[in-house]
Each structure stands twice: as C-alpha cells, then as structure tokens.
Amino acid sequence: MEKNIGSVDKILRILVGLALIALAVVGPQIVWGWIGVPFILIALFGWCPIYKILGVSSCKSCN
C-alpha cells in the first residue's frame, strides 16, 4: 500500500474521526458516530482506498 494521504489530510481525518466518536459517546448516541473509527484508521495507515480508486493523492512527498 503506497501512502496517498498527506499531513494536513491526516490531521483533518483524525479531528473529524474524534469528533464523530465524541458525538456517538456523549451526544445523541447514534451508531453513525462510529464512522469516525475508519477515519482515524485511514489517517494512521496513511492510505485511503477511495483515493486509490480515484487516482488521487494528497501526499506531496509520495508522488
């Protein structure tokens, strides 16, 4: 898996993931909040399958 996510993209994904998980835990407690888990995992691995399919990369040093 070649990395295709840059630093800014990683930070944004982690923040969005944490916010979604926080909503699931403290907010309305709906299952949809757990969508934040894949956001965080994708950021940690640095590889996004949707980016791969679309041929997109936000990682400048990986190109």
HUMO-V842752 format. One record per run of one state. SS is the DSSP state (H for helix, E for strand, L for the rest). FROM is the first residue (numbers start at 1). LEN is the number of residues. Records with the same first field share a line. If there is no record, write none. Layout:
SS->FROM-LEN  FROM-LEN
//
This chain:
L->1-6  27-4  46-3  55-9
H->7-20  31-15  49-6
//
